[in-house]
Amino acid sequence: MTSILQETPLAELSPLNSLSAEQYSTFITILFEYLIGVPTNATQEPYEKFSLFLSTENLKKGFEGLFFNLIEFFMVSIKHRRSSEYIYTSTKNNSLQEDYVMQLKNAYGRHLTVITTLFDENVFKLTKLIDLEWKFGITTANSSLNTVGTCFLQLKLSTIQNGEKRDVVVEMTLSQFYDFLTKLQQAATEIQQA
């Protein structure tokens, strides 16, 4: 049986080299706060911190894509019990400068046990989907000219976990939606074959 959480190609990381040492340190701190929150369905605080970080540091929206690419890369790495050396090699091969590679490797090593434990403890906690709302849209105006005319999808998932109702809002580009749909179809196939 193949894994639903596929190996994630790591994006070109060279834009992170343009961050100052302090900005990069903040980026990494928020990244791992977000990862720690994923298995426990914690609050949106790390994402809100990241959005605030982008706006106060006047950084381009492209860093948001890198942030979520790294999240997915780390989630797969954690699932497959990848070592810090794997993180080092993978990020170094994607044009990240040496000192930033070492920071990422060390942060991964420091947080690996905590995140793995949280994932393991929450593997069997089920979230029940009770409602789904969706909207397609097209970006008509933006400060970045290259995003005008792009399609996006907004999903609002109403869920219940541990007796508590919770709404989760997700926004995806059209290509991310098709990738998500493919993964859902793979999951459905695996469930039917089980």
FIKOL-97118 format. One line per field, with one value per residue: x, z, y of N, C-alpha, C in turn. Coordinates in nm, 3 decimals. Layout:
! FIKOL-97118
nX <- [X/...]
nZ <- [Z/...]
nY <- [Y/...]
caX <- [X/...]
caZ <- [Z/...]
caY <- [Y/...]
cX <- [X/...]
cZ <- [Z/...]
cY <- [Y/...]
END
This chain:
! FIKOL-97118
nX <- [0.085/0.061/0.183/-0.029/0.064/0.276/0.622/0.749/0.838/1.099/1.086/1.265/1.494/1.641/1.534/1.509/1.763/1.783/1.679/1.746/1.964/1.820/1.554/1.537/1.572/1.336/1.150/1.206/1.148/0.868/0.785/0.838/0.676/0.433/0.442/0.444/0.189/0.027/-0.038/-0.200/-0.416/-0.405/-0.443/-0.475/-0.268/0.022/0.014/-0.109/0.087/0.287/0.174/0.162/0.436/0.521/0.395/0.492/0.765/0.767/0.768/0.756/0.470/0.552/0.706/0.523/0.442/0.684/0.701/0.480/0.551/0.780/0.663/0.504/0.708/0.856/0.660/0.627/0.888/0.899/0.703/0.825/1.037/1.279/1.622/1.820/2.036/1.938/1.766/1.956/2.107/1.903/1.808/2.039/2.096/1.908/1.980/2.011/2.185/2.481/2.494/2.223/2.116/2.228/2.101/1.835/1.854/1.942/1.723/1.523/1.624/1.612/1.335/1.222/1.160/0.949/0.753/0.715/0.619/0.379/0.244/0.226/0.065/-0.171/-0.263/-0.488/-0.699/-0.997/-1.138/-1.449/-1.614/-1.861/-1.976/-1.926/-1.817/-1.762/-1.583/-1.502/-1.268/-1.130/-0.835/-0.846/-0.723/-0.415/-0.116/0.094/0.166/0.191/0.014/-0.240/-0.540/-0.519/-0.660/-0.839/-0.932/-1.153/-1.205/-1.429/-1.430/-1.637/-1.599/-1.601/-1.427/-1.336/-1.581/-1.605/-1.697/-1.553/-1.432/-1.251/-1.063/-0.947/-0.735/-0.660/-0.454/-0.543/-0.387/-0.293/-0.535/-0.605/-0.398/-0.456/-0.707/-0.629/-0.483/-0.690/-0.840/-0.656/-0.645/-0.909/-0.910/-0.721/-0.854/-1.073/-0.943/-0.844]
nZ <- [0.000/-0.088/0.046/0.163/0.222/0.027/-0.090/-0.082/-0.321/-0.268/-0.271/-0.455/-0.251/-0.242/-0.224/0.053/0.134/0.108/0.335/0.642/0.913/1.153/1.058/0.930/1.145/1.288/1.099/1.096/1.362/1.375/1.182/1.303/1.530/1.406/1.295/1.532/1.619/1.427/1.459/1.685/1.626/1.699/1.779/1.533/1.575/1.515/1.231/1.205/1.328/1.138/0.912/1.011/1.047/0.776/0.681/0.853/0.809/0.551/0.340/0.041/-0.091/-0.189/0.000/0.158/0.012/0.017/0.291/0.340/0.170/0.298/0.539/0.454/0.351/0.587/0.736/0.590/0.614/0.890/0.917/0.780/0.942/0.901/0.927/1.082/0.920/0.670/0.629/0.624/0.387/0.190/0.202/0.156/-0.103/-0.234/-0.278/-0.044/0.178/0.365/0.655/0.708/0.637/0.836/1.062/1.012/1.007/1.274/1.420/1.336/1.443/1.720/1.760/1.669/1.830/1.994/1.803/1.667/1.874/1.933/1.687/1.685/1.913/1.830/1.612/1.601/1.667/1.556/1.324/1.260/0.971/0.927/0.766/0.454/0.278/-0.026/-0.252/-0.569/-0.712/-0.884/-0.894/-0.917/-0.864/-0.728/-0.541/-0.657/-0.980/-1.124/-1.007/-1.072/-1.221/-1.159/-1.056/-0.764/-0.481/-0.211/0.082/0.339/0.615/0.834/1.135/1.383/1.665/1.935/2.052/2.011/1.812/1.520/1.285/0.987/0.765/0.439/0.179/-0.158/-0.451/-0.793/-0.895/-0.657/-0.555/-0.742/-0.690/-0.424/-0.465/-0.611/-0.412/-0.232/-0.387/-0.407/-0.138/-0.101/-0.271/-0.141/0.099/0.009/-0.080/0.150]
nY <- [-0.118/0.218/0.529/0.791/1.042/1.176/1.189/1.512/1.746/1.970/2.318/2.574/2.723/2.955/3.224/3.261/3.323/3.594/3.702/3.871/3.771/3.783/3.797/3.551/3.376/3.432/3.345/3.067/2.999/3.052/2.870/2.618/2.641/2.633/2.373/2.221/2.275/2.150/1.859/1.869/2.019/2.287/2.640/2.905/3.071/3.055/3.080/3.328/3.482/3.447/3.572/3.835/3.876/3.868/4.102/4.310/4.298/4.364/4.173/3.973/3.795/3.552/3.423/3.298/3.075/2.931/2.884/2.709/2.501/2.410/2.330/2.111/1.948/1.898/1.763/1.527/1.434/1.390/1.194/0.985/0.947/1.087/1.185/1.450/1.490/1.423/1.639/1.841/1.775/1.783/2.052/2.197/2.122/2.269/2.531/2.686/2.896/2.804/2.862/2.908/2.664/2.503/2.613/2.540/2.260/2.213/2.316/2.141/1.901/1.963/1.987/1.754/1.520/1.612/1.688/1.445/1.283/1.419/1.381/1.100/1.054/1.165/1.027/0.860/1.020/1.128/1.356/1.478/1.565/1.800/1.991/2.160/2.435/2.607/2.823/2.949/3.173/3.460/3.640/3.980/4.216/4.318/4.384/4.265/4.217/3.978/3.798/3.868/3.768/3.503/3.191/3.084/2.881/2.876/2.704/2.619/2.436/2.276/2.123/1.857/1.774/1.584/1.649/1.920/2.194/2.324/2.561/2.553/2.735/2.730/2.834/2.785/2.763/2.699/2.487/2.374/2.287/2.085/1.906/1.844/1.722/1.497/1.363/1.310/1.132/0.923/0.850/0.762/0.540/0.378/0.331/0.184/-0.042/-0.147]
caX <- [0.000/0.141/0.151/-0.108/0.151/0.385/0.742/0.721/0.955/1.132/1.094/1.391/1.498/1.731/1.476/1.532/1.896/1.770/1.637/1.853/1.977/1.709/1.431/1.541/1.550/1.193/1.084/1.224/1.074/0.725/0.768/0.831/0.555/0.323/0.453/0.403/0.045/-0.046/-0.102/-0.295/-0.519/-0.395/-0.497/-0.414/-0.173/0.147/-0.010/-0.132/0.220/0.358/0.115/0.210/0.578/0.532/0.355/0.579/0.898/0.744/0.817/0.665/0.382/0.622/0.756/0.415/0.454/0.801/0.664/0.394/0.627/0.865/0.574/0.471/0.834/0.887/0.560/0.664/1.015/0.867/0.630/0.921/1.144/1.404/1.719/1.865/2.129/1.854/1.722/2.074/2.137/1.792/1.800/2.163/2.082/1.809/2.038/2.006/2.322/2.527/2.453/2.078/2.095/2.261/1.995/1.717/1.889/1.944/1.585/1.454/1.673/1.560/1.189/1.177/1.099/0.821/0.656/0.687/0.533/0.246/0.182/0.194/-0.047/-0.294/-0.291/-0.621/-0.805/-1.067/-1.212/-1.568/-1.653/-2.006/-2.022/-1.821/-1.855/-1.650/-1.598/-1.393/-1.254/-1.019/-0.772/-0.861/-0.633/-0.317/0.005/0.185/0.103/0.190/-0.093/-0.370/-0.595/-0.503/-0.778/-0.818/-1.046/-1.162/-1.284/-1.458/-1.465/-1.691/-1.563/-1.617/-1.324/-1.349/-1.706/-1.596/-1.714/-1.444/-1.429/-1.117/-1.071/-0.828/-0.736/-0.566/-0.450/-0.607/-0.298/-0.294/-0.663/-0.598/-0.308/-0.537/-0.808/-0.558/-0.451/-0.816/-0.875/-0.564/-0.689/-1.034/-0.872/-0.656/-0.957/-1.153/-0.860/-0.806]
caZ <- [0.000/-0.094/0.148/0.118/0.234/-0.068/-0.081/-0.132/-0.378/-0.197/-0.361/-0.459/-0.124/-0.249/-0.174/0.197/0.152/0.110/0.469/0.740/1.011/1.248/0.988/0.906/1.275/1.316/1.002/1.142/1.488/1.345/1.107/1.396/1.611/1.321/1.289/1.661/1.628/1.328/1.506/1.794/1.579/1.785/1.724/1.413/1.618/1.437/1.097/1.223/1.352/1.011/0.831/1.069/1.014/0.635/0.661/0.924/0.746/0.412/0.255/-0.067/-0.064/-0.228/0.119/0.211/-0.059/0.072/0.427/0.336/0.108/0.404/0.633/0.395/0.344/0.722/0.778/0.525/0.675/1.023/0.897/0.737/1.042/0.840/1.021/1.061/0.805/0.550/0.617/0.584/0.247/0.105/0.195/0.095/-0.247/-0.289/-0.285/0.081/0.224/0.466/0.793/0.717/0.633/0.969/1.154/0.983/1.052/1.420/1.467/1.310/1.543/1.851/1.769/1.611/1.930/2.036/1.693/1.642/1.984/1.912/1.574/1.727/2.008/1.767/1.491/1.600/1.698/1.431/1.310/1.179/0.885/0.931/0.658/0.366/0.188/-0.114/-0.349/-0.663/-0.741/-0.968/-0.842/-1.016/-0.830/-0.628/-0.552/-0.741/-1.111/-1.176/-0.948/-1.127/-1.316/-1.113/-0.992/-0.631/-0.420/-0.066/0.147/0.482/0.667/0.970/1.188/1.525/1.720/2.081/2.090/1.993/1.673/1.477/1.143/0.930/0.634/0.359/0.045/-0.245/-0.593/-0.870/-0.902/-0.524/-0.544/-0.819/-0.616/-0.310/-0.517/-0.644/-0.286/-0.179/-0.466/-0.365/-0.005/-0.120/-0.330/-0.037/0.196/-0.054/-0.093/0.284]
caY <- [0.000/0.340/0.629/0.905/1.158/1.148/1.271/1.646/1.812/2.093/2.434/2.648/2.795/3.070/3.350/3.273/3.382/3.740/3.742/3.897/3.662/3.796/3.760/3.406/3.313/3.445/3.257/2.929/2.985/3.042/2.746/2.505/2.660/2.585/2.227/2.166/2.291/2.070/1.736/1.890/2.112/2.404/2.763/2.961/3.173/3.059/3.134/3.472/3.539/3.446/3.679/3.961/3.881/3.908/4.242/4.405/4.296/4.404/4.064/3.933/3.681/3.430/3.355/3.214/2.948/2.860/2.844/2.591/2.394/2.356/2.259/1.980/1.874/1.851/1.665/1.400/1.392/1.338/1.068/0.883/0.944/1.134/1.240/1.588/1.488/1.426/1.778/1.916/1.748/1.829/2.198/2.246/2.098/2.362/2.666/2.761/2.919/2.708/2.891/2.891/2.519/2.452/2.656/2.458/2.125/2.212/2.336/2.014/1.806/2.001/1.975/1.626/1.433/1.670/1.681/1.304/1.238/1.477/1.311/0.963/1.057/1.213/0.952/0.801/1.116/1.155/1.479/1.451/1.676/1.812/2.078/2.209/2.543/2.638/2.932/2.973/3.315/3.503/3.761/4.088/4.326/4.279/4.465/4.188/4.207/3.841/3.718/3.911/3.672/3.365/3.132/3.029/2.814/2.889/2.600/2.635/2.305/2.275/1.992/1.829/1.688/1.578/1.714/2.064/2.238/2.412/2.594/2.567/2.799/2.702/2.893/2.715/2.796/2.593/2.371/2.311/2.217/1.961/1.818/1.801/1.631/1.373/1.295/1.258/1.014/0.817/0.805/0.685/0.411/0.298/0.290/0.077/-0.163/-0.197]
cX <- [0.090/0.095/0.070/-0.022/0.276/0.506/0.713/0.846/0.976/1.148/1.235/1.394/1.583/1.667/1.498/1.669/1.890/1.724/1.760/1.856/1.861/1.576/1.425/1.514/1.401/1.113/1.088/1.145/0.925/0.695/0.752/0.716/0.435/0.324/0.409/0.252/-0.034/-0.110/-0.206/-0.412/-0.523/-0.449/-0.422/-0.305/-0.042/0.127/-0.035/-0.001/0.297/0.306/0.160/0.358/0.599/0.502/0.450/0.719/0.890/0.800/0.711/0.584/0.449/0.677/0.650/0.418/0.570/0.771/0.583/0.460/0.717/0.783/0.545/0.595/0.869/0.786/0.590/0.793/0.990/0.797/0.726/1.044/1.280/1.493/1.749/1.959/2.052/1.806/1.838/2.101/2.030/1.790/1.924/2.156/1.980/1.850/2.023/2.149/2.353/2.479/2.303/2.041/2.119/2.153/1.871/1.738/1.882/1.804/1.505/1.494/1.617/1.412/1.137/1.105/0.961/0.715/0.617/0.593/0.391/0.173/0.139/0.073/-0.179/-0.333/-0.435/-0.732/-0.870/-1.140/-1.328/-1.603/-1.805/-2.061/-1.901/-1.879/-1.736/-1.686/-1.476/-1.387/-1.136/-0.966/-0.779/-0.769/-0.540/-0.195/0.110/0.116/0.093/0.084/-0.231/-0.414/-0.578/-0.630/-0.741/-0.947/-1.040/-1.254/-1.306/-1.509/-1.516/-1.671/-1.599/-1.505/-1.333/-1.472/-1.709/-1.606/-1.606/-1.453/-1.285/-1.133/-0.938/-0.844/-0.626/-0.567/-0.516/-0.519/-0.291/-0.423/-0.659/-0.506/-0.382/-0.641/-0.747/-0.528/-0.578/-0.857/-0.785/-0.606/-0.815/-1.003/-0.809/-0.756/-1.039/-1.075/-0.827/-0.903]
cZ <- [0.000/0.011/0.088/0.121/0.152/-0.038/-0.146/-0.192/-0.307/-0.299/-0.358/-0.337/-0.128/-0.207/-0.024/0.227/0.161/0.247/0.555/0.838/1.110/1.183/0.968/1.036/1.313/1.227/1.052/1.272/1.462/1.271/1.202/1.496/1.535/1.316/1.419/1.677/1.536/1.388/1.615/1.754/1.666/1.713/1.600/1.448/1.540/1.296/1.104/1.249/1.222/0.921/0.879/1.037/0.869/0.616/0.730/0.864/0.598/0.314/0.154/-0.026/-0.103/-0.110/0.181/0.144/-0.008/0.211/0.423/0.265/0.213/0.507/0.580/0.388/0.481/0.770/0.718/0.587/0.813/1.010/0.862/0.828/0.982/0.945/0.990/0.942/0.673/0.523/0.567/0.433/0.155/0.090/0.132/-0.057/-0.313/-0.269/-0.159/0.133/0.348/0.608/0.813/0.713/0.772/1.072/1.137/1.034/1.205/1.479/1.449/1.416/1.681/1.866/1.726/1.712/1.971/1.926/1.666/1.749/1.966/1.797/1.615/1.820/1.942/1.641/1.487/1.646/1.567/1.437/1.215/1.102/0.885/0.821/0.580/0.277/0.100/-0.209/-0.440/-0.688/-0.834/-0.911/-0.950/-0.987/-0.719/-0.646/-0.637/-0.874/-1.161/-1.112/-0.999/-1.231/-1.274/-1.041/-0.854/-0.582/-0.270/-0.014/0.292/0.529/0.810/1.024/1.336/1.564/1.871/2.129/2.069/1.845/1.639/1.327/1.100/0.791/0.563/0.224/-0.037/-0.384/-0.666/-0.877/-0.767/-0.504/-0.619/-0.751/-0.495/-0.353/-0.551/-0.518/-0.221/-0.254/-0.432/-0.230/-0.018/-0.177/-0.225/0.066/0.138/-0.063/0.042/0.335]
cY <- [0.124/0.439/0.743/1.031/1.130/1.234/1.405/1.706/1.946/2.205/2.492/2.740/2.923/3.202/3.370/3.335/3.534/3.791/3.773/3.780/3.664/3.755/3.609/3.329/3.317/3.351/3.112/2.904/2.967/2.912/2.627/2.519/2.606/2.433/2.161/2.173/2.200/1.946/1.757/1.980/2.236/2.527/2.806/3.062/3.172/3.115/3.285/3.545/3.551/3.557/3.817/3.983/3.927/4.056/4.340/4.410/4.334/4.301/4.025/3.811/3.549/3.352/3.266/3.077/2.865/2.804/2.714/2.474/2.328/2.279/2.118/1.891/1.816/1.747/1.527/1.346/1.331/1.203/0.954/0.875/0.980/1.199/1.386/1.596/1.491/1.569/1.863/1.899/1.804/1.980/2.259/2.231/2.190/2.507/2.750/2.775/2.835/2.737/2.877/2.742/2.460/2.491/2.568/2.315/2.116/2.228/2.207/1.911/1.834/1.969/1.837/1.538/1.482/1.652/1.536/1.249/1.291/1.408/1.172/0.959/1.093/1.136/0.904/0.894/1.156/1.288/1.449/1.578/1.684/1.903/2.128/2.318/2.573/2.750/2.932/3.123/3.339/3.633/3.869/4.206/4.279/4.369/4.395/4.160/4.063/3.752/3.758/3.809/3.527/3.320/3.082/2.966/2.838/2.780/2.637/2.499/2.321/2.134/1.981/1.734/1.698/1.655/1.864/2.101/2.340/2.436/2.614/2.625/2.777/2.771/2.826/2.774/2.680/2.469/2.299/2.232/2.085/1.860/1.759/1.698/1.495/1.294/1.237/1.132/0.896/0.761/0.719/0.546/0.321/0.247/0.175/-0.052/-0.225/-0.302]
END
